[in-house]
Amino acid sequence: MGLLTESDANNNHGLLDSYTTWQEEHPSALDSFEDMIAVAEGKKLVLFLDYDGTLSPIVNDPDKAFMSDAMRAAVREVAYLFPTAIVSGRCIDKVNGFVKLDNVVYAGSHGMDIWTPTGSLKYEDVGQQIKSIDEQGNKVVKFQPAQEFLPTVKEVMEIKPSINWNKGRALEYLLDTFGFTSSSDFLPLYIGDDTTDEDAFEVIRGLRRGFPIIVSSVPRNTKASYSLRDPDEVMDFMVRLAKWKKAKSTA
């Protein structure tokens, strides 16, 4: 490894200053945790999580984007305490195969396919409902909210198709379909690192409630209000959220 030159040191210092300045507009969700839970007090918190770059690190081989056991445990814990959905650009079988949890809602292909554990959430429109079994043998219910855009299920791709559907619309669909928008005290929290998550951030801003959180270690243009540097900080945030909820439940 070569020695760090003065130019390298200056560049690193400049990047740090730039990120620090950026965080003034998008403060760390960890540093802001107490302020956030003060807002969440007495509210129905609903969690939405991206997968790649949020629950797992970004890797060169997409088939090796595994989440750690510690991350899986953190997601499992918050999902027992709050309604939790994983919204990914991957097809639903892929993200389900990575996460391997039976207490979360899976929204694959940017929310065009949705699986929910049987009985965990109420869904009224039986016309869009298909009962199925996932790879772990769990009974699930599958929805296709954007089915009018897709001639067949087999044509759902992992990339974002050129249709009027995105993670923002998926967020709205989930909140509405599962009855949260009929409540005056729901509070959505969305964590994601991708440009496709910006549509969901925008929806939350439009609701004037909730916490859009971007995962990034560099300054970026974003509609998110808060930030986390990497999946490790995402896990730390979820662990703190679970501890807060359990403490409230036993108080």
N, C-alpha and C positions, 0 to 999 in steps of 0.2 A: 504494500500500500504506500503511495507517495505521500510526501509531506503536504500539509495544507498550506497553500500559498496565501499571501496577503490578499490577492484578488478573490480567491475562493472565500476567505473569511469575510471580506466585505460583501460579497454576494449573499452569503448565508445570513449575515446580519441584516441586509436589506430585505430578504425574504421574511425574516422574523418580524421586522418592523412592519412590513406590509400586512402580514397575517394578523398582527396585534391591532393594527388600524382597522382591518376588516372586521375583527371580532367586536369592535365597538358598536358596529351595526348589527352583528349577528353573534351575540355573546354565547359563551359556552353554556350548554344546558346543564352541565355539572356544576359550574360556578353559580348558575342561576336557579339551582334546584329548589331552594327554599322559597324563592319568589314564585316559582311555577306551582309548587304544591299548595301555596296559599291561595292561588287562583282556583286550583282543582278541588279545594275543600268543599265537600258536599255535592260535588258534580259526579256524573256518570262518565268516567274516563274510558275511552275506546282507543285501542292501539292499532296502528297500521305500520307494518315494517316491510321495507324492501329487502331483498336477499343479498345479491352480489354487491360487495363493497359496504354492506351494512351489517349483515349477520355473518358473512364470510369475507375473507380478504379477496381482492382482485388478483387473479392468477392468469398465467398465459394460456393454460389449458382449461376451458370452461367446465370440462367434465371432472376436474379436480378441485372445484371450488367448494371444498368441504367446510362445514362449520365445526367448531371445536365442541367437545363434550361439555365444557364449561358454558359456552354460549347456548347450547341446546338446553341445558339445565336452567339458564336464566330465562329463556323464552318460555319454557314449560311453566316456570313459576309465575311469571306475569300473566300468562294465559289462564291460569287457574284463578287469578285475582281480578283480571279485566278481560272483557271481550277483545280478542286479538286476531288480526288478519295479516297474512303475509301476501303482499301484492308484488308480483314479479313479472318481468318480461319473458321469463322462461315458460315453456309449456308446463302445465300443471303437474304432469307425471314427474318431470325433472325436479321441480322445487319440492314436491312432496317426498321424493326419494332422498333428497339432501337433508331435509328438516326432520322427517320421521317422528312427528308428534301428532297425536290424535286429539288434541284439545285446542287446535287453532283452525281458523278458516283459511283456506288456500285460494288465492285469486291469481290464476296463471294467465299468461298471454295478455298482460296489462289489464287483467280483470275481465277478459272475455269468457273465461271459464272459471267457475267458482265451485269449490268443494267445501262442505261443512260437515262436521261430525253429526251423525243422526241424533236428533233430539236436542242439540245444543242451542239452536236458534230457530225461531219460528219463521216460516215462509208461507205466504198465502197463495201465490200464483203457481198452482200445481202444473200448469201448462208448460212451465220452464224447468220443471223439477224431474231429475232422474236419480233413482236410488242405485247405488253402486257399492263396490268393495274396493278399497285401495290396496296398494302393494303389501301393506302390513296385515291385511285381512280385516281391517276396521270397516264397519258400515258407515257410508258417507252419503250425503245428498249432493248432487251436482246440478248447478244452474248454468245457463248460458244467456246472460242478460243482453249480449250483443248478437244473438243468434240471427237476427234479421240481416246482419251483414255477412254471414258465413253460410255458404251453400251446404257444407257438411262439416262435421266435427273434425274430420281428418285434415281439413284445409287450414286449421288454426296453426299458425307458425310462431316460432320463438321470437322472430323480429317483429317490429311494430308494423302492422299492415296500414295501407293508406285508406283508412276509414275514419269516420267521426267517432272514435272511441279512444280513450286514454285513461291513465291512472286517476285523473281527476273525476272523470265520469264514473269510474269504478268505485271510487270513494263515496261519491254521492249515492250511487246505487246501493251500496252496502249499508250506508247509514239509513237510507229510506226503507229499503226492503226489510231490514231487521228491526225497524221500529224506533230508531234513535231520534229521528228528526221530529217525531211527534212529541218528544220530551223537550221541556224548556231548559233542562239542566245537563245535557250531554256535552262532552268535551273531547273532541278528536285530537289525537296525538299521532303525527306521521313522521317517521324517520326514514330518510333515503339519501342516496348519494348521486343518483343519476339525473341527467337532464329530463328524462321522462317523469321523474318525481315532481318536477316543477308544476305540472298541471294539478297535482294533488295539493301542493303548497298553496297554489292560487285559490283553490276551492276553500281551503281552511281560512285563508285571509278574507275571502268573500263572506264567509259565515260570521266573521268577527268574533270568533271563539276558537280556542284550541291552540295547539303548538306545532307549527311546521318546523322540523329540525333537519338540517342538511349535514351529511357526513363528508367532511373535506379537510385536508391538511394544508390546503392552499387557498388563497382568496379566489372567490368565484362570484359571478353575477347570479343571484338567487332570490327567490321570493320567500325563502325560509326566514323565520324570525330568530332561530337559535342554531347553534352548530355543535357538532362533536367531531373530533379529529379523525377517528378511525373505529373499526369494529370493537376494539378493546374498550374504548370510551362508551360505545353503545351498550356493551355488556355491563359496564360499571353503572351506567344510568339506569338500566333495567333492574339491576340488583338493588339500587337505592330506592327505586319506585316500589318494588315488591316489599322491601323492609318497611317503607312508610305505610303502605296499605295494611300490612299485617299488624303494625303497631297501632293503627287506627282501629282495627277490628277488635283488638284485645283491650283497648283502653276503656 
